Amino acid sequence: MTECIEACVSNIDSEVRNRLEKLDTSTVVAPCLEHCGRCYREPLLVVDGELITGDSHAELLKRCYR
């Protein structure tokens, strides 16, 4: 089970932020996760300390709960 999801404020929009807030897990929206190059190029989240990337945040959130 996913325990913590971290997101960079520069990498998510208000819709993703709202979805994160509704999850039954600890979520952190930080000013920077220190993955700036990847953060600029693609959607990313840090899930339980592991960086995951994908085509969309919706895809990433689904992967968190498989």
TIVO-2410 file (N, C-alpha, C; in nm, 3 decimals):
# residues 66
REC num residu      c1      c2      c3 atome chaine
REC   1      M   0.083  -0.118   0.000     N      A
REC   1      M   0.000   0.000   0.000    CA      A
REC   1      M   0.088   0.125   0.000     C      A
REC   2      T   0.048   0.223  -0.077     N      A
REC   2      T   0.121   0.349  -0.084    CA      A
REC   2      T   0.106   0.426   0.046     C      A
REC   3      E   0.218   0.469   0.103     N      A
REC   3      E   0.214   0.543   0.229    CA      A
REC   3      E   0.230   0.692   0.211     C      A
REC   4      C   0.310   0.735   0.113     N      A
REC   4      C   0.336   0.878   0.095    CA      A
REC   4      C   0.357   0.910  -0.053     C      A
REC   5      I   0.292   1.016  -0.098     N      A
REC   5      I   0.309   1.065  -0.234    CA      A
REC   5      I   0.355   1.209  -0.226     C      A
REC   6      E   0.466   1.239  -0.292     N      A
REC   6      E   0.519   1.375  -0.296    CA      A
REC   6      E   0.509   1.427  -0.439     C      A
REC   7      A   0.476   1.555  -0.451     N      A
REC   7      A   0.465   1.619  -0.582    CA      A
REC   7      A   0.530   1.756  -0.576     C      A
REC   8      C   0.586   1.797  -0.688     N      A
REC   8      C   0.644   1.932  -0.700    CA      A
REC   8      C   0.532   2.027  -0.743     C      A
REC   9      V   0.522   2.139  -0.676     N      A
REC   9      V   0.417   2.237  -0.707    CA      A
REC   9      V   0.426   2.285  -0.852     C      A
REC  10      S   0.545   2.284  -0.910     N      A
REC  10      S   0.563   2.329  -1.048    CA      A
REC  10      S   0.523   2.222  -1.150     C      A
REC  11      N   0.501   2.100  -1.104     N      A
REC  11      N   0.474   1.989  -1.196    CA      A
REC  11      N   0.327   1.946  -1.198     C      A
REC  12      I   0.247   2.002  -1.109     N      A
REC  12      I   0.105   1.963  -1.103    CA      A
REC  12      I   0.016   2.085  -1.119     C      A
REC  13      D  -0.106   2.059  -1.164     N      A
REC  13      D  -0.205   2.167  -1.174    CA      A
REC  13      D  -0.306   2.152  -1.061     C      A
REC  14      S  -0.404   2.240  -1.056     N      A
REC  14      S  -0.501   2.239  -0.947    CA      A
REC  14      S  -0.584   2.111  -0.945     C      A
REC  15      E  -0.613   2.054  -1.062     N      A
REC  15      E  -0.690   1.929  -1.068    CA      A
REC  15      E  -0.614   1.815  -1.001     C      A
REC  16      V  -0.486   1.803  -1.031     N      A
REC  16      V  -0.404   1.697  -0.971    CA      A
REC  16      V  -0.391   1.722  -0.821     C      A
REC  17      R  -0.372   1.847  -0.782     N      A
REC  17      R  -0.361   1.880  -0.640    CA      A
REC  17      R  -0.488   1.838  -0.565     C      A
REC  18      N  -0.605   1.865  -0.624     N      A
REC  18      N  -0.731   1.825  -0.562    CA      A
REC  18      N  -0.742   1.673  -0.550     C      A
REC  19      R  -0.699   1.602  -0.654     N      A
REC  19      R  -0.703   1.455  -0.649    CA      A
REC  19      R  -0.610   1.402  -0.540     C      A
REC  20      L  -0.492   1.463  -0.525     N      A
REC  20      L  -0.399   1.420  -0.421    CA      A
REC  20      L  -0.459   1.441  -0.283     C      A
REC  21      E  -0.527   1.554  -0.263     N      A
REC  21      E  -0.585   1.586  -0.132    CA      A
REC  21      E  -0.695   1.487  -0.094     C      A
REC  22      K  -0.761   1.427  -0.191     N      A
REC  22      K  -0.870   1.334  -0.163    CA      A
REC  22      K  -0.823   1.191  -0.136     C      A
REC  23      L  -0.696   1.164  -0.160     N      A
REC  23      L  -0.645   1.028  -0.140    CA      A
REC  23      L  -0.633   0.995   0.008     C      A
REC  24      D  -0.647   0.869   0.039     N      A
REC  24      D  -0.634   0.821   0.176    CA      A
REC  24      D  -0.489   0.780   0.202     C      A
REC  25      T  -0.400   0.874   0.182     N      A
REC  25      T  -0.258   0.852   0.205    CA      A
REC  25      T  -0.194   0.987   0.235     C      A
REC  26      S  -0.077   0.986   0.290     N      A
REC  26      S  -0.006   1.110   0.318    CA      A
REC  26      S   0.043   1.171   0.187     C      A
REC  27      T   0.011   1.297   0.165     N      A
REC  27      T   0.058   1.366   0.044    CA      A
REC  27      T   0.130   1.493   0.082     C      A
REC  28      V   0.235   1.523   0.008     N      A
REC  28      V   0.315   1.643   0.029    CA      A
REC  28      V   0.332   1.712  -0.105     C      A
REC  29      V   0.293   1.838  -0.112     N      A
REC  29      V   0.319   1.919  -0.231    CA      A
REC  29      V   0.429   2.017  -0.191     C      A
REC  30      A   0.547   1.996  -0.247     N      A
REC  30      A   0.665   2.072  -0.208    CA      A
REC  30      A   0.703   2.173  -0.316     C      A
REC  31      P   0.775   2.279  -0.278     N      A
REC  31      P   0.820   2.376  -0.377    CA      A
REC  31      P   0.919   2.315  -0.477     C      A
REC  32      C   0.996   2.214  -0.434     N      A
REC  32      C   1.093   2.150  -0.524    CA      A
REC  32      C   1.129   2.013  -0.468     C      A
REC  33      L   1.136   1.915  -0.557     N      A
REC  33      L   1.177   1.780  -0.519    CA      A
REC  33      L   1.318   1.748  -0.569     C      A
REC  34      E   1.384   1.847  -0.625     N      A
REC  34      E   1.522   1.836  -0.674    CA      A
REC  34      E   1.537   1.736  -0.788     C      A
REC  35      H   1.438   1.732  -0.876     N      A
REC  35      H   1.442   1.654  -1.000    CA      A
REC  35      H   1.404   1.749  -1.114     C      A
REC  36      C   1.462   1.868  -1.115     N      A
REC  36      C   1.417   1.978  -1.201    CA      A
REC  36      C   1.415   1.943  -1.350     C      A
REC  37      G   1.517   1.878  -1.400     N      A
REC  37      G   1.520   1.844  -1.543    CA      A
REC  37      G   1.404   1.756  -1.583     C      A
REC  38      R   1.382   1.651  -1.508     N      A
REC  38      R   1.270   1.560  -1.537    CA      A
REC  38      R   1.137   1.627  -1.508     C      A
REC  39      C   1.132   1.705  -1.402     N      A
REC  39      C   1.009   1.775  -1.363    CA      A
REC  39      C   0.963   1.867  -1.475     C      A
REC  40      Y   1.057   1.930  -1.541     N      A
REC  40      Y   1.026   2.021  -1.652    CA      A
REC  40      Y   0.973   1.944  -1.774     C      A
REC  41      R   1.024   1.822  -1.796     N      A
REC  41      R   0.992   1.745  -1.918    CA      A
REC  41      R   0.870   1.656  -1.908     C      A
REC  42      E   0.838   1.604  -1.789     N      A
REC  42      E   0.734   1.501  -1.782    CA      A
REC  42      E   0.666   1.499  -1.645     C      A
REC  43      P   0.544   1.445  -1.640     N      A
REC  43      P   0.477   1.429  -1.512    CA      A
REC  43      P   0.557   1.334  -1.422     C      A
REC  44      L   0.569   1.371  -1.295     N      A
REC  44      L   0.639   1.285  -1.202    CA      A
REC  44      L   0.579   1.297  -1.063     C      A
REC  45      L   0.598   1.192  -0.985     N      A
REC  45      L   0.563   1.188  -0.844    CA      A
REC  45      L   0.671   1.108  -0.773     C      A
REC  46      V   0.690   1.134  -0.646     N      A
REC  46      V   0.777   1.051  -0.564    CA      A
REC  46      V   0.684   0.972  -0.473     C      A
REC  47      V   0.684   0.841  -0.491     N      A
REC  47      V   0.593   0.752  -0.419    CA      A
REC  47      V   0.676   0.665  -0.325     C      A
REC  48      D   0.652   0.683  -0.197     N      A
REC  48      D   0.727   0.608  -0.095    CA      A
REC  48      D   0.878   0.616  -0.120     C      A
REC  49      G   0.924   0.736  -0.158     N      A
REC  49      G   1.067   0.760  -0.179    CA      A
REC  49      G   1.119   0.726  -0.317     C      A
REC  50      E   1.036   0.667  -0.403     N      A
REC  50      E   1.079   0.627  -0.538    CA      A
REC  50      E   1.020   0.721  -0.642     C      A
REC  51      L   1.105   0.775  -0.728     N      A
REC  51      L   1.061   0.863  -0.836    CA      A
REC  51      L   0.991   0.780  -0.944     C      A
REC  52      I   0.868   0.819  -0.980     N      A
REC  52      I   0.799   0.754  -1.091    CA      A
REC  52      I   0.758   0.861  -1.191     C      A
REC  53      T   0.765   0.827  -1.318     N      A
REC  53      T   0.728   0.919  -1.425    CA      A
REC  53      T   0.633   0.848  -1.521     C      A
REC  54      G   0.562   0.927  -1.601     N      A
REC  54      G   0.470   0.868  -1.697    CA      A
REC  54      G   0.416   0.972  -1.791     C      A
REC  55      D   0.317   0.933  -1.871     N      A
REC  55      D   0.258   1.023  -1.969    CA      A
REC  55      D   0.163   1.124  -1.906     C      A
REC  56      S   0.104   1.089  -1.791     N      A
REC  56      S   0.010   1.180  -1.724    CA      A
REC  56      S   0.010   1.152  -1.574     C      A
REC  57      H  -0.036   1.250  -1.499     N      A
REC  57      H  -0.048   1.228  -1.355    CA      A
REC  57      H  -0.157   1.126  -1.324     C      A
REC  58      A  -0.262   1.121  -1.407     N      A
REC  58      A  -0.369   1.022  -1.387    CA      A
REC  58      A  -0.309   0.881  -1.394     C      A
REC  59      E  -0.222   0.858  -1.492     N      A
REC  59      E  -0.155   0.728  -1.504    CA      A
REC  59      E  -0.071   0.699  -1.380     C      A
REC  60      L   0.002   0.798  -1.333     N      A
REC  60      L   0.087   0.779  -1.216    CA      A
REC  60      L   0.005   0.745  -1.092     C      A
REC  61      L  -0.107   0.815  -1.074     N      A
REC  61      L  -0.191   0.788  -0.957    CA      A
REC  61      L  -0.250   0.648  -0.963     C      A
REC  62      K  -0.287   0.601  -1.082     N      A
REC  62      K  -0.337   0.464  -1.096    CA      A
REC  62      K  -0.228   0.363  -1.058     C      A
REC  63      R  -0.105   0.390  -1.100     N      A
REC  63      R   0.006   0.299  -1.068    CA      A
REC  63      R   0.032   0.292  -0.918     C      A
REC  64      C   0.002   0.399  -0.846     N      A
REC  64      C   0.023   0.401  -0.701    CA      A
REC  64      C  -0.064   0.300  -0.629     C      A
REC  65      Y  -0.178   0.268  -0.688     N      A
REC  65      Y  -0.276   0.184  -0.619    CA      A
REC  65      Y  -0.301   0.051  -0.688     C      A
REC  66      R  -0.205   0.000  -0.760     N      A
REC  66      R  -0.216  -0.134  -0.821    CA      A
REC  66      R  -0.172  -0.237  -0.722     C      A
***
